[in-house]
Amino acid sequence: MNESRELVNREDRAILANISGEAFFSNQATLGSYTVPARAAGQAYALSSVFGRTELFDMGDDRKGEKYWSAKQIAQSVIGEHNPDADLRRFGVFLCQGERPTEDELRAAQTRQDAFFLDQIQQADLLYSRAPHRPDSITDVQRRAARALGIDRPWVVKMAAMSECPACGGTVKAGAAVCRYCGVILDEEKAAKFGIVRRATDHGVTAGFSNDAAKAATQEAPDSPDGVKSASPDGAESATTGGAAGTVRKRKNWL
């Protein structure tokens, strides 16, 4: 067998069409790798050629075998025609019967793509209804499907990852130092960088600014005459009222 001969048969050609704006890559092992180009902006489709090819393989005992794969067979494998999980026809890729796609072929491809995109949108709606604080559960394919069909959904924009506060169950951004709802410190180290420390209140332990942070935020002043507000050392705003029973201090907490 002459291994130096041309393994590609350029007289045997199949044409793939792609109506999608996405490019696709397919590795066919010993038959080579293939790229299906994306449709250019303003164009109805993109075309690519697949040629017949002879596959060489080792049979053992220093023997070599060969098998010829037609262009149509390779093209069908590239688009995953017999593999439902990798079927590119869902995205708008198909094998043309001739040198160019016909109007019927283009309509059929558009119908398949629309049906697939609608199914992806329905799946994303279900995922979002179950876990709106988990935007990472929505796939890029589902977002592209909504954009392609012009369907507006709250999950189309890739939102920041969210997590659940272990104390109150509120939805907060992942990595937040303090819960915006109940004030519980979620990240001690990060909170300390901003001068936020634990503070005991009648309702439990919540976050509060340290004395240093409070002093930086307010200017200290001595107690003023009755009924006049002033800043206290811990940064809380206070007011004093006089009376026979003595001075009563009303405090307005930071949080």
Summary of the structure (lengths in Angstrom):
residues: 255
radius of gyration: 33.7
end to end distance: 84.5
largest distance: 115.7
contacts: 663
relative contact order: 0.08
helix: 28%
strand: 30%
